[in-house]
Structures are given as structure tokens and as C-alpha cells.
Amino acid sequence: MIGHYRRYLVPITFALSISLLAGCWNSRELTDMAFAVGMGIDSVPDSNKYRVTFQIVNSGALTAGTGGQGGTGGMPIIVISEQSDTLYGAIRKISRKVPRRMFFGHIQLVVIGESLAQKGITDLFDFFERSHEVRLNSTVLISRNITAEKVIEVLSPMEKISSIGIAKRSRITSSIWAENVNFNIADTINGLVSPGEPVLGGVKVEGDLEISHTDDNLKRSNPPAYVKVEGISIFKQGKLIGWLDGDLARGLMRIRNEMKGSLLELPGEEPESKYAVVIVRSNTKIKSSLDHGRPKFTIHIKEEGTLGEAAGSSLTELNNRDNIIQIQNEWAKRTEKEITGTVRKAQQEGSDILGFGSVLKQYHAKEWKKIEKDWPELFPGCTVDVEVEAYIRGTGMRGNSYEEKMGEEKAE
């Protein structure tokens, strides 16, 4: 009897298996999709509305002239904006202007307008956390003295897709110059929910703004307008209140243990002497303690680097250990000054961008629960000590400078 039904069992099982396989009922054709790579979010003046701008890849322009594939030419990107009471609403409204289905999985850059950041970003990231399409590793920057829309519109001759170029620029300059942070959506959300305040990098457009989004900006070897990544934000209660630039920004990178590399230009003993130290390694440890309920912090920094450049008679004998120690001491003093300046600025603003609250929560959990509500008032009065170790591990491809030999030959 079983053998009688066996011939029906195989095809039935096969049919059931086929029905369980993933089908193509929700597939999308590439030619029916519009790929967004950049997103700008601004506040509409005198209202509570959002203005959302997307930078969309113009695939026809990118393929134009490549092997006779029949590209349509034109600008490499298309920028479209819309406004609404919510981010989601603005995004849906954009569909009225785009003849394809929007796809957000390739967004590399999110720019928040400065005026919107000043109103507050606490509620802004609810959309990103809920969305199943937007990447949480997209770089987030805040526009400076300009709207996010204008940043998204800029055309760059070195990167056809300018949003990708700006995101790359943020990553590169934060790792080799260390005066800006390269944080993404996930980092920002973590900063909002953790003790203290989030920090974000700044972005600005310099040069001729009227030409920045035109074809003229692509056709010149020296572009009239360009995007510059610069500075680190200061937030207080989720609202932008100021910026750290230069040494103060680099000091914050050190304190937060975010520095991957940088360069210090230091003067020598004589007026004409100078040298450049390339920082290749920086490690920060912060210790905390409580003295009768008053928090105290010790910032210990250890840095290593190489001598990248030296000029001036007092610096020519680099094989002399005393000269190396002299440079190390100047380096340590400069670092301590930068750290102290950053701490002072953060305490003056009453903004724990330093992450001290997180340190207390981690190492003094019970005590933190008692002072958590009063932390904004306690932070400006915290005692902070700074300890710096600096070591030069090499002097490049040579020891003494060629200037020493030049001096010897002239003396002969």
C-alpha cells in the first residue's frame, strides 16, 4: 500500500518545497530605482518643519561616453528637496518629483543644518533608528554658516559623487590631522543616550557659493568653491551652542582617545629654528575619584611619533639625545596646554563633551546614581589633572640635518 503512494509522495514534496522558497514578488528593477547617496536636513525658517534634501546618483551621466554604452550625459548628481512636519513626510513627498522608487541603502553622508542643530537634534534620530533602509554607519556632519542643502548641492571635480567625497574627506582628515571627528549615525545615537553630550564634525563651503553647484566648478583646475571639513561641535542638552577649532578640537580628540594621528609644528630655541613632529600613536586613560561627593579626574596621555622636519642651527644635531629630549619636552608641554584649554572651554560652556560622566558611571556606578541628576551642575567645577608622556621614536631617513654639513663646509 505504501509503495502505491510513493510515486505521488516525491512530486508533492517537491511542490511544497518550491512554495517555501523565497520568490521575487517584492523585487525591484535597478532601472526603476533612484539611489540616494547624500542627505541634508534643515529647519524651515519661522516654522517647525523640516526641509530634506537628497543627492541622487545620475547613472546616465556616470556612464556617458564609457565604451559607447549610451549614457545620457549631464550632471553626475541630481539634488531634490522637499519639506514637511516630519522627516518621513518630506521623504514621501519627494516621490512627486522623482520618477523612480527612492532607495536609501547607499547613503554615505547625512548633513544637519546648523540652525536645526541649534534647535536640538534629540528627536531627529528617531527616524534613522526606526528606518530599515538608512545605513547606521553613514557619516554625520553639521553645516557651518550655511544650510545643509547648499553642502549637498556642491559639485566636486575630484569626486563625481560629492557626498562620497565629503564622507571620505571626513574620515581621512580625522585620522591624519585630528581636528574633527568622523562619527556616524550609530555613534550619534549612542552619544545622545549616554551621559554627557554627543559630538559631531563640522563642514563648510568656501569660495564662490553661486558657482559651487554649477558645471563651472567641475571644469577648473582650481575650483572656485570647495567643501572643507573643519571643527567639532559643542552640544548642551542636545542643542548646538558652539564649536571647537584648531588646538581645542585636537585636545578633545586626545581626551576622548579618538586621535589616530596628527602633526605638531613646534618652535625651537632660536627664532629661525622649527620642527614638525608626526604623531603616530596616542593613548589616553582617564581615572576618576570622588572626594566627599566632588568628582576629580586625571587624564594621562602617552604619545609616540617621529621627527618629520627640522630646520635651524639648534636642531641640526639630532643624534644628540639631549636635543631629542628637548623636543619631547616641548611636545609634552604643547599637548598639556591643548588638553587644559579644551577642558576649560567645555567647563565654561557647561557641556560634558569630554565623556567624564561616562567614566564616572563606569567606575563608580553606585555613586553615579546619586549624582546623575546634578551632573550638569557638578561638571563645571570638577578638578582635572593632566599628565603627558611624549616620545620620539625616530628621525626619519636620516639623523643629523644636511644643514649641519653645509655649515661645516662653509666654515672650511
C-alpha positions as CSV (number, residue, x, y, z in Angstrom):
1,M,0.0,0.0,0.0
2,I,2.9,2.3,0.9
3,G,4.6,1.6,-2.4
4,H,1.3,2.5,-4.2
5,Y,1.5,6.1,-2.8
6,R,5.3,6.5,-3.0
7,R,5.1,7.7,-6.7
8,Y,2.9,10.6,-5.6
9,L,4.9,11.4,-2.5
10,V,8.0,12.7,-4.4
11,P,6.2,15.3,-6.6
12,I,4.1,16.5,-3.7
13,T,7.1,17.1,-1.5
14,F,8.9,18.9,-4.4
15,A,5.9,21.1,-5.0
16,L,5.7,22.0,-1.3
17,S,9.4,22.8,-1.2
18,I,9.1,25.1,-4.1
19,S,6.3,27.0,-2.4
20,L,8.5,27.7,0.6
21,L,11.4,29.2,-1.4
22,A,11.9,33.0,-1.5
23,G,10.2,34.4,-4.5
24,C,10.6,37.7,-6.4
25,W,7.2,39.2,-5.5
26,N,8.9,42.3,-4.0
27,S,11.9,42.6,-6.3
28,R,12.9,46.0,-7.8
29,E,14.5,46.6,-11.2
30,L,17.6,48.7,-11.0
31,T,16.3,50.9,-13.8
32,D,13.2,51.7,-11.7
33,M,15.2,52.9,-8.7
34,A,16.8,56.3,-7.7
35,F,19.9,55.8,-5.5
36,A,20.4,58.5,-2.8
37,V,24.0,58.9,-1.6
38,G,23.7,62.1,0.5
39,M,21.0,63.6,2.7
40,G,20.7,67.1,4.1
41,I,18.3,68.1,6.8
42,D,17.4,71.8,7.6
43,S,14.8,73.6,9.6
44,V,12.4,75.8,7.7
45,P,12.7,79.3,9.0
46,D,9.8,80.5,11.3
47,S,8.3,77.1,11.4
48,N,8.7,73.6,13.0
49,K,9.0,72.0,9.5
50,Y,12.0,70.0,8.1
51,R,13.5,70.6,4.7
52,V,15.0,67.4,3.5
53,T,17.5,67.3,0.5
54,F,18.7,64.2,-1.3
55,Q,21.7,63.9,-3.5
56,I,20.8,61.2,-6.1
57,V,23.1,59.5,-8.5
58,N,22.6,60.4,-12.1
59,S,23.6,57.0,-13.6
60,G,23.2,58.2,-17.1
61,A,25.8,60.9,-16.6
62,L,28.3,58.5,-15.0
63,T,28.0,56.0,-17.9
64,A,28.1,58.6,-20.6
65,G,31.0,58.1,-23.0
66,T,32.2,54.9,-21.5
67,G,32.5,52.3,-24.2
68,G,29.5,53.5,-26.2
69,Q,27.0,52.4,-23.6
70,G,24.7,55.2,-24.5
71,G,24.8,57.4,-21.4
72,T,22.5,60.4,-21.3
73,G,25.2,62.8,-20.0
74,G,24.5,65.8,-17.7
75,M,25.5,66.4,-14.1
76,P,26.7,63.3,-12.1
77,I,24.2,64.1,-9.4
78,I,20.7,65.3,-9.1
79,V,19.6,67.3,-6.0
80,I,15.9,67.3,-4.9
81,S,14.4,68.9,-1.8
82,E,11.0,68.8,-0.1
83,Q,9.6,70.0,3.3
84,S,7.1,68.6,5.8
85,D,6.3,68.4,9.5
86,T,8.3,65.1,9.7
87,L,11.3,63.6,8.0
88,Y,9.2,60.7,6.8
89,G,6.6,63.0,5.4
90,A,9.2,65.1,3.5
91,I,10.8,61.9,2.1
92,R,7.4,60.6,0.8
93,K,6.7,64.0,-0.8
94,I,9.9,63.8,-2.8
95,S,8.3,60.9,-4.7
96,R,6.2,63.5,-6.5
97,K,9.5,64.9,-8.1
98,V,11.4,61.6,-8.7
99,P,10.1,59.3,-11.5
100,R,11.7,56.3,-9.7
101,R,11.5,54.5,-6.4
102,M,13.9,56.0,-3.9
103,F,16.5,53.7,-2.3
104,F,18.4,54.9,0.8
105,G,20.7,51.9,1.4
106,H,23.6,53.6,-0.2
107,I,23.5,56.9,1.8
108,Q,27.1,57.8,2.7
109,L,26.6,61.2,4.2
110,V,24.0,63.0,6.4
111,V,24.4,66.7,6.9
112,I,22.4,68.5,9.6
113,G,21.9,72.3,9.1
114,E,23.4,74.5,11.8
115,S,20.2,76.3,12.5
116,L,18.4,72.9,13.0
117,A,21.2,71.7,15.3
118,Q,20.8,74.8,17.4
119,K,17.2,73.9,17.9
120,G,18.2,70.4,19.0
121,I,18.9,67.0,17.5
122,T,17.4,64.8,20.3
123,D,14.3,63.9,18.3
124,L,16.0,63.9,14.9
125,F,17.5,60.5,15.0
126,D,14.3,58.7,15.9
127,F,13.7,58.3,12.1
128,F,17.1,56.8,11.5
129,E,16.8,54.3,14.3
130,R,13.4,53.1,13.1
131,S,14.3,53.0,9.4
132,H,15.2,49.7,7.9
133,E,16.9,51.2,4.8
134,V,19.1,54.0,6.0
135,R,22.7,52.8,7.0
136,L,23.6,53.4,10.6
137,N,27.3,53.8,9.5
138,S,26.6,56.9,7.3
139,T,28.9,59.8,8.2
140,V,27.1,62.7,10.1
141,L,28.3,66.3,9.8
142,I,26.9,69.7,10.8
143,S,27.0,72.5,8.3
144,R,28.7,75.7,9.4
145,N,27.4,79.2,8.4
146,I,25.4,77.5,5.6
147,T,22.4,75.3,5.1
148,A,22.8,71.5,4.7
149,E,21.1,71.8,1.3
150,K,23.9,74.0,0.0
151,V,26.5,71.5,1.1
152,I,24.6,68.7,-0.6
153,E,24.5,70.7,-3.8
154,V,28.2,71.3,-4.2
155,L,29.9,69.6,-7.2
156,S,33.4,68.4,-6.7
157,P,35.9,67.8,-9.6
158,M,37.8,65.1,-7.7
159,E,34.7,63.0,-6.8
160,K,31.9,62.8,-9.2
161,I,29.6,61.9,-6.4
162,S,30.4,64.7,-3.9
163,S,28.6,63.1,-0.9
164,I,31.0,60.2,-1.1
165,G,33.9,62.6,-1.4
166,I,32.9,64.6,1.7
167,A,32.5,61.4,3.7
168,K,36.0,60.2,2.6
169,R,37.4,63.7,3.5
170,S,35.9,63.4,7.0
171,R,37.5,60.0,7.6
172,I,40.9,61.0,6.2
173,T,41.3,64.3,7.9
174,S,40.2,63.0,11.3
175,S,42.8,60.2,11.1
176,I,45.8,62.3,9.9
177,W,45.1,65.8,11.2
178,A,42.7,65.1,14.2
179,E,40.9,68.5,14.3
180,N,37.5,66.9,13.5
181,V,35.6,63.8,14.4
182,N,34.2,61.2,11.9
183,F,31.1,59.9,13.6
184,N,28.2,58.1,12.1
185,I,24.5,57.7,12.9
186,A,25.0,54.9,15.4
187,D,27.8,56.9,17.2
188,T,25.5,59.9,17.4
189,I,22.6,57.9,18.8
190,N,25.0,56.4,21.4
191,G,26.2,59.9,22.3
192,L,22.6,61.1,22.8
193,V,21.7,58.2,25.2
194,S,25.0,58.2,27.1
195,P,25.9,60.5,30.0
196,G,27.4,63.7,28.6
197,E,26.8,65.2,25.1
198,P,27.3,64.0,21.6
199,V,30.0,65.5,19.3
200,L,29.9,65.8,15.5
201,G,32.2,67.2,12.9
202,G,31.6,70.4,11.0
203,V,31.5,71.1,7.3
204,K,31.5,74.3,5.4
205,V,31.7,75.6,1.8
206,E,34.4,78.1,1.0
207,G,34.8,80.2,-2.1
208,D,32.1,81.3,-4.6
209,L,28.9,79.8,-3.4
210,E,27.0,80.8,-6.6
211,I,29.3,78.6,-8.7
212,S,29.6,75.7,-6.3
213,H,26.7,73.8,-7.7
214,T,27.3,74.5,-11.4
215,D,29.3,72.9,-14.2
216,D,31.9,75.7,-13.9
217,N,33.1,74.2,-10.6
218,L,34.0,71.0,-12.4
219,K,35.9,72.5,-15.3
220,R,38.6,74.4,-13.5
221,S,41.8,73.0,-12.1
222,N,41.4,75.5,-9.2
223,P,37.7,75.2,-8.3
224,P,36.1,78.5,-7.3
225,A,34.3,76.7,-4.5
226,Y,35.1,73.6,-2.4
227,V,33.9,71.8,0.7
228,K,36.1,71.9,3.9
229,V,35.6,69.6,6.9
230,E,36.5,71.6,10.0
231,G,35.8,71.7,13.7
232,I,34.0,69.8,16.4
233,S,30.5,70.7,17.7
234,I,29.7,71.6,21.3
235,F,26.3,70.5,22.4
236,K,24.4,71.2,25.6
237,Q,21.2,69.4,26.3
238,G,21.1,68.2,22.7
239,K,21.4,71.7,21.3
240,L,24.4,73.1,19.4
241,I,25.9,76.0,21.3
242,G,29.4,76.4,19.7
243,W,32.4,74.9,18.1
244,L,35.9,73.8,18.9
245,D,38.6,74.5,16.3
246,G,42.3,74.1,15.9
247,D,44.2,73.1,19.1
248,L,41.0,72.9,21.2
249,A,39.5,70.4,18.7
250,R,42.6,68.3,18.7
251,G,42.6,68.4,22.5
252,L,39.1,66.9,22.5
253,M,40.3,64.2,20.2
254,R,43.0,63.3,22.7
255,I,40.7,63.4,25.7
256,R,38.2,61.1,24.0
257,N,41.0,58.8,22.9
258,E,40.0,59.3,19.2
259,M,43.3,60.6,17.9
260,K,44.8,58.2,15.3
261,G,47.5,60.6,14.1
262,S,48.4,64.3,13.7
263,L,51.2,66.7,13.3
264,L,52.6,69.3,15.7
265,E,54.6,72.3,14.5
266,L,56.8,73.5,17.3
267,P,59.4,76.4,17.5
268,G,63.0,75.8,18.5
269,E,65.1,77.8,20.9
270,E,66.3,80.2,18.2
271,P,64.0,82.5,16.1
272,E,64.6,80.6,12.9
273,S,64.5,77.1,14.3
274,K,61.4,74.9,14.0
275,Y,60.4,71.3,13.7
276,A,57.4,69.1,12.9
277,V,56.6,66.1,14.9
278,V,54.4,63.4,13.3
279,I,52.2,61.8,15.9
280,V,51.7,58.1,15.0
281,R,50.3,56.8,18.2
282,S,48.2,58.4,21.1
283,N,46.7,56.6,24.0
284,T,44.5,58.2,26.7
285,K,43.4,56.9,30.0
286,I,41.1,58.8,32.4
287,K,40.9,57.9,36.1
288,S,38.1,59.2,38.3
289,S,37.6,59.6,42.0
290,L,35.1,61.2,44.4
291,D,36.2,63.3,47.3
292,H,33.2,64.0,49.6
293,G,31.0,63.7,46.5
294,R,33.1,66.0,44.3
295,P,34.4,64.3,41.2
296,K,38.1,64.5,40.3
297,F,39.7,63.3,37.1
298,T,43.2,62.5,36.0
299,I,43.9,62.5,32.2
300,H,47.0,60.5,31.3
301,I,48.2,60.7,27.7
302,K,51.1,58.8,26.2
303,E,52.1,59.7,22.6
304,E,54.7,58.4,20.2
305,G,55.9,59.9,17.0
306,T,58.7,60.7,14.5
307,L,60.5,63.8,13.6
308,G,59.1,64.8,10.2
309,E,61.0,68.0,9.6
310,A,63.7,70.1,11.3
311,A,65.3,73.4,10.5
312,G,67.5,75.8,12.4
313,S,71.0,75.5,13.9
314,S,69.9,74.4,17.3
315,L,68.2,71.3,15.9
316,T,70.8,70.0,13.4
317,E,72.5,67.5,15.8
318,L,69.6,65.1,16.0
319,N,71.8,62.2,17.1
320,N,72.3,64.1,20.3
321,R,69.9,62.6,22.9
322,D,69.7,65.9,24.7
323,N,68.2,67.6,21.7
324,I,65.6,64.8,21.3
325,I,64.6,65.2,24.9
326,Q,64.3,68.9,24.4
327,I,61.8,68.3,21.6
328,Q,59.9,65.7,23.6
329,N,59.5,68.2,26.5
330,E,58.2,70.9,24.2
331,W,55.8,68.4,22.7
332,A,54.5,67.3,26.1
333,K,54.0,71.0,27.2
334,R,52.1,71.7,24.0
335,T,49.9,68.7,24.5
336,E,49.2,69.6,28.1
337,K,48.3,73.1,27.0
338,E,45.8,71.9,24.4
339,I,44.2,69.5,26.8
340,T,43.9,72.1,29.6
341,G,42.4,74.6,27.1
342,T,39.8,72.1,25.9
343,V,38.8,71.1,29.5
344,R,38.5,74.8,30.4
345,K,36.3,75.5,27.3
346,A,34.0,72.6,28.0
347,Q,33.5,73.5,31.6
348,Q,32.9,77.2,30.7
349,E,30.1,76.0,28.3
350,G,28.8,73.5,30.9
351,S,28.9,70.8,28.3
352,D,30.3,67.3,29.1
353,I,31.6,66.6,25.6
354,L,34.7,65.1,27.3
355,G,32.8,62.0,28.4
356,F,33.6,62.4,32.1
357,G,30.1,61.3,33.0
358,S,30.5,58.0,31.2
359,V,33.8,57.5,33.1
360,L,32.1,58.0,36.5
361,K,29.2,55.7,35.5
362,Q,31.6,53.0,34.5
363,Y,33.9,53.1,37.6
364,H,31.6,54.5,40.3
365,A,28.2,53.1,39.3
366,K,26.6,53.5,42.8
367,E,27.9,57.0,43.4
368,W,26.9,57.9,39.8
369,K,23.2,57.1,40.6
370,K,23.3,59.6,43.4
371,I,24.9,62.5,41.5
372,E,23.5,61.8,38.0
373,K,20.7,64.4,38.2
374,D,23.1,67.0,39.5
375,W,25.9,66.2,36.9
376,P,25.3,69.3,34.7
377,E,25.9,71.5,37.8
378,L,28.8,69.4,39.1
379,F,30.7,69.1,35.8
380,P,32.0,72.7,35.5
381,G,33.5,72.5,39.0
382,C,35.4,69.2,38.6
383,T,39.1,69.1,39.3
384,V,41.1,67.9,36.4
385,D,44.8,66.9,36.3
386,V,46.7,66.3,33.1
387,E,49.8,64.0,32.7
388,V,51.6,63.7,29.4
389,E,54.3,61.4,28.1
390,A,55.8,62.1,24.7
391,Y,58.4,60.0,22.9
392,I,60.2,60.5,19.6
393,R,60.9,57.0,18.2
394,G,62.7,58.0,15.0
395,T,64.1,60.9,13.0
396,G,63.1,59.8,9.5
397,M,65.5,58.6,6.9
398,R,68.5,60.5,8.3
399,G,69.9,61.6,11.6
400,N,71.6,65.0,11.6
401,S,70.3,67.5,9.1
402,Y,72.1,68.3,5.9
403,E,72.2,71.9,7.2
404,E,74.9,70.8,9.7
405,K,77.2,69.6,6.8
406,M,76.5,72.8,4.9
407,G,77.7,74.8,7.9
408,E,80.8,72.7,8.2
409,E,81.7,73.2,4.5
410,K,81.2,77.0,4.8
411,A,83.4,77.1,7.9
412,E,86.2,75.3,5.9
